[in-house]
């Protein structure tokens, strides 16, 4: 809700895009955020700045309940709660497709999260509803997720997603980086381990805090289960050239965390 003076009066208006059938009322698509628009009344108009919605408006929460067996196969379920563009973009990809083709899109989405993962079942709620959030459930199987070396199994505790890619592994930039929207993303997962195994090593806790973004991950072990959680929050979409070193440090640290291995010992 925005307030703007026009003709010495105060008008309160809610900004939305009436041409976007996939975005719920009350949410402004990323392409129209932190931009300008013309507010028009019966008598005159005024150029206004559109808001940048906070990270909490663009939310991706993923929880996973998984089992790693003595052959290194990972199985289980993943549940996603998507809001903002995480929901609207997937709705746009799925709504006009037959059910069988939707399975193909979800398999592709799963592969982006976990290499070599096989989708064995899927569930979607609120796909056709213009509501802020939608939920997606995946039943998965990942063959040879753990790498076998002698009586040791090595596997990544960060099962889901690839946030620390090669964004800055290019020649020096001449312009600031502009992200499409602020975002808040969380992964919370639990991996049940083989009964005869013991954990030798888990990745260290990672924490980065910058004015434009935060990242934290933590791996713990409880009752023969490995528990991994992480949060990523992008608070500002425009990163000036003077902050490139900080941004590179953040994404390099995230990539290192995603490559971190837990070491499991089998008898």
C-alpha positions in Angstrom: 0.0 0.0 0.0 1.5 3.3 -1.1 0.6 6.9 -0.2 1.2 9.7 -2.8 0.3 13.4 -2.7 -1.8 14.5 -5.7 -3.6 17.9 -5.9 -2.9 18.6 -2.3 -4.7 15.4 -1.3 -3.5 12.0 -0.1 -4.4 9.0 -2.2 -3.7 5.4 -1.0 -3.2 2.9 -3.8 -2.3 -0.8 -4.1 0.0 -1.5 -7.0 -0.5 -4.6 -9.1 -0.3 -5.8 -12.7 -3.8 -6.5 -14.1 -2.3 -8.1 -17.2 -0.4 -10.8 -15.2 -2.8 -13.7 -14.7 -0.3 -15.8 -12.7 0.5 -13.1 -10.0 -1.9 -12.9 -7.1 -3.6 -9.6 -6.3 -1.5 -7.5 -3.9 1.8 -8.7 -5.3 3.9 -6.7 -7.7 5.9 -8.7 -10.2 9.7 -8.3 -10.0 9.8 -6.6 -13.4 7.8 -3.7 -12.0 9.5 -3.4 -8.6 12.0 -0.6 -7.8 10.9 1.1 -11.0 8.6 4.0 -11.9 5.0 4.3 -12.9 2.5 6.9 -13.8 -0.3 7.4 -11.2 -3.3 8.9 -12.9 -6.4 10.4 -11.4 -9.4 12.1 -13.0 -7.7 15.4 -13.0 -3.9 14.9 -13.3 -1.0 12.4 -12.9 2.2 12.0 -11.1 5.3 9.8 -11.7 5.9 7.6 -8.7 8.5 5.1 -7.6 7.3 1.5 -7.2 8.5 -0.3 -4.1 11.0 -3.2 -3.8 9.2 -5.9 -1.9 11.1 -7.4 1.0 12.7 -10.8 1.0 9.8 -12.3 2.9 7.5 -11.7 0.0 9.7 -13.9 -2.3 10.1 -17.0 -0.2 11.3 -20.6 -1.0 11.2 -23.0 1.9 12.3 -26.6 1.3 12.2 -29.4 3.8 13.4 -32.9 3.1 13.2 -36.2 4.9 15.7 -38.6 3.4 17.4 -42.0 4.0 20.9 -43.0 2.9 21.3 -46.8 2.6 24.5 -48.9 2.9 24.7 -48.9 -0.9 24.9 -45.1 -1.1 21.4 -44.7 -2.5 19.5 -41.6 -1.3 15.7 -41.8 -1.1 12.9 -39.8 0.4 10.6 -36.8 0.0 11.1 -33.0 -0.5 8.4 -30.4 0.2 8.6 -26.9 -1.2 6.5 -23.9 -0.2 6.9 -21.2 -2.8 5.7 -17.6 -2.8 6.4 -14.6 -5.0 8.2 -15.4 -8.3 9.1 -18.9 -7.0 5.3 -19.6 -7.2 4.3 -17.5 -10.3 7.1 -18.7 -12.5 6.4 -22.4 -11.8 2.6 -21.8 -12.3 3.4 -20.2 -15.6 5.4 -23.3 -16.7 2.9 -25.9 -15.5 -0.7 -24.6 -15.9 -1.1 -25.0 -19.7 0.5 -28.5 -19.7 -1.1 -31.9 -19.5 -0.4 -33.9 -16.4 2.2 -36.1 -18.0 4.2 -33.1 -19.3 4.1 -31.5 -15.9 6.0 -34.5 -14.6 8.7 -33.7 -17.1 9.0 -30.1 -15.8 9.1 -31.3 -12.2 11.9 -33.8 -13.1 13.9 -31.0 -14.7 13.3 -28.8 -11.6 14.5 -31.7 -9.3 17.6 -32.3 -11.4 18.5 -28.6 -11.0 18.4 -29.2 -7.2 20.2 -32.6 -7.1 22.3 -34.1 -9.9 21.2 -37.5 -11.2 18.0 -37.4 -9.0 15.0 -39.5 -10.3 11.5 -38.3 -9.6 9.3 -41.2 -8.5 6.2 -39.2 -7.5 5.0 -35.6 -7.3 2.2 -33.5 -5.7 1.2 -29.9 -6.3 -1.3 -27.8 -4.3 -2.8 -24.4 -5.2 -1.5 -24.6 -8.8 -4.5 -22.9 -10.4 -5.4 -20.7 -7.5 -4.4 -17.0 -7.4 -3.1 -17.3 -3.8 0.3 -16.1 -2.5 1.8 -19.5 -2.0 1.9 -23.0 -3.6 3.3 -26.3 -2.4 5.2 -28.9 -4.4 6.1 -32.4 -3.1 8.7 -34.6 -4.7 9.4 -38.3 -4.1 13.0 -38.9 -5.1 15.7 -41.5 -5.6 19.4 -40.7 -6.2 21.6 -43.6 -7.1 25.2 -43.6 -5.9 24.7 -40.4 -4.0 27.5 -41.4 -1.5 30.9 -42.1 -2.9 32.5 -45.4 -1.7 36.2 -45.3 -0.7 37.3 -48.4 1.3 34.9 -48.5 4.3 34.2 -44.8 4.0 31.2 -43.1 2.3 31.6 -39.5 1.3 28.4 -37.5 0.6 27.4 -33.8 0.5 25.3 -32.7 3.4 23.9 -29.8 1.3 21.6 -32.0 -0.8 19.4 -29.3 -2.3 20.2 -26.6 -4.8 23.0 -24.7 -6.4 23.2 -21.1 -5.1 26.9 -20.6 -5.3 27.5 -20.8 -9.1 30.0 -19.1 -11.4 28.2 -15.7 -11.2 31.5 -13.7 -10.9 33.9 -16.1 -12.7 34.2 -13.8 -15.7 36.2 -10.8 -16.7 36.0 -7.7 -14.5 32.6 -6.0 -14.7 32.0 -2.5 -15.9 28.4 -2.2 -14.5 26.7 -3.0 -11.2 24.9 -6.4 -10.8 21.2 -6.1 -10.6 19.2 -9.1 -9.4 15.5 -9.5 -10.4 14.1 -9.4 -6.8 15.0 -9.7 -3.1 14.6 -13.2 -1.8 14.5 -15.4 1.3 15.4 -19.1 0.9 15.7 -21.9 3.4 16.6 -25.5 3.3 16.0 -27.8 6.2 16.7 -31.5 5.7 17.3 -34.7 7.7 19.1 -37.8 6.4 18.7 -41.1 8.3 22.0 -43.0 8.1 22.7 -46.8 7.8 22.3 -48.5 11.2 25.9 -49.9 11.3 27.6 -46.6 10.3 29.2 -43.8 12.3 30.0 -40.3 11.2 33.7 -39.3 11.1 33.3 -35.8 9.9 30.7 -33.2 9.0 31.1 -29.7 7.3 31.7 -26.7 9.6 29.1 -24.1 10.3 29.3 -21.3 7.7 28.1 -17.7 8.2 28.3 -14.6 6.0 26.7 -11.2 6.7 26.8 -8.3 4.3 24.5 -5.2 4.0 23.0 -6.7 0.8 22.8 -10.4 1.8 23.2 -13.0 4.5 24.0 -16.8 4.4 24.3 -19.4 7.1 24.5 -23.2 7.1 24.9 -25.7 9.9 25.3 -29.5 10.0 24.5 -31.5 13.2 24.1 -35.2 14.1 21.3 -36.4 16.4 20.0 -40.0 16.9 21.9 -41.4 14.0 20.5 -38.7 11.7 22.4 -35.9 9.9 20.5 -32.6 10.0 21.5 -29.8 7.7 19.9 -26.4 7.5 20.8 -23.2 5.7 19.3 -19.8 5.0 20.0 -17.3 2.2 18.6 -13.8 2.1 19.2 -11.2 -0.6 18.1 -7.9 0.8 19.2 -5.5 -2.0 18.9 -6.1 -5.7 21.5 -3.6 -6.9 25.2 -4.5 -6.0 27.6 -1.6 -6.9 31.0 -2.2 -8.3 32.6 -1.3 -5.0 30.9 -4.3 -3.4 31.9 -6.9 -6.0 34.7 -8.3 -3.8 32.1 -8.9 -1.0 29.7 -10.5 -3.5 32.4 -12.7 -4.8 33.4 -13.7 -1.3 29.7 -14.6 -0.5 29.2 -16.7 -3.6 32.5 -18.4 -3.3 31.7 -19.3 0.3 28.3 -20.6 -0.7 29.9 -22.8 -3.4 32.4 -24.2 -0.9 29.6 -25.0 1.5 27.7 -26.8 -1.2 30.7 -28.9 -2.0 31.3 -29.8 1.7 31.4 -33.5 2.4 30.3 -35.5 5.4 32.3 -38.7 5.9 30.5 -41.9 7.0 32.4 -45.0 8.2 30.9 -48.4 7.7 32.1 -51.7 9.4 
